[in-house]
């Protein structure tokens, strides 16, 4: 299966890891878009039959390219492997459990055409029940935000400083610049990616999107939310029976992100306490999940 790059207005990159039939539904929705597209599926060694199902449905589809990585490379590396196969000026990094609408990509491309200063944009990400999903529009996390979340102070102190997620605030009626969007749907200008660079493969799972958002901002590119473009995200379709593995990768990502962008901002003793806090939080999570999760986590690696 080979993509048709030169005629595509948007190249859609999907990293798959055991997404089941949702992978085929995701690809079908993208191929039903109202503008020319190509789609590149980068598979991280799925064993659930999702690729076989996709081949049965779209084995002769010229707009589809399939990359079989043979093992779980992690989210960032699997996305980066797809880049040489994506030929359009706009790239959409899309989770396999996301279903776009027929006009979603056209709305996104039209917005980006009119805003050459914006390097990346997200849309309104909805839960299957139609509510706005957490992390659709958010702030870049810092130690204070993390402390408020850990101590459950977000609702007690709603006006005290920055908050991580903004889904409980009024949705803007027009496209608006934001600090961060959902990593499940990242619509990227190729010219911006060429300047900023690809996803950092030092992250296996979690926080690679936040890393990218910070790097885009530092390079002078805006990040925007386009509220009249929508996607339904069936969150968790690529999870596994190894919750501790998820938590381990998440906390490693948090520590890498903090060390890379925020460690030097604070006095060294405070930054060391933050690192210790991240590790202690992982230990508490492991205790909560119990020994079965620990044993499963030793033998499992996950992504997406």
Secondary structure, DSSP 8 states (H G I E B T S, - for coil): ----GGG-SEEEEEEESS-THHHHHHHHHHHT-SS-EEEEEEE----SSHHHHHHHHHTT-TTEEEEE-SS---HHHHHHHHGGG--SSEEEEEETTEEE-TTHHHHHHHHHHH-TTEEEEEEEEE-TTS-B-TTSEE----HHHHHHHHTT-TTTTTTSS--SB-TTS---SS-EE-SEE-TTEEEEEHHHHHHH-S--TT-SSSSHHHHHHHHHHHTT-EEEEEEEEEEEE-TTTT--S-HHHHHHHHHHHHHHHHHHHTGGGS-HHHHHHHHHHHHHHHHHHHHHH-HHHHHHHHT-----
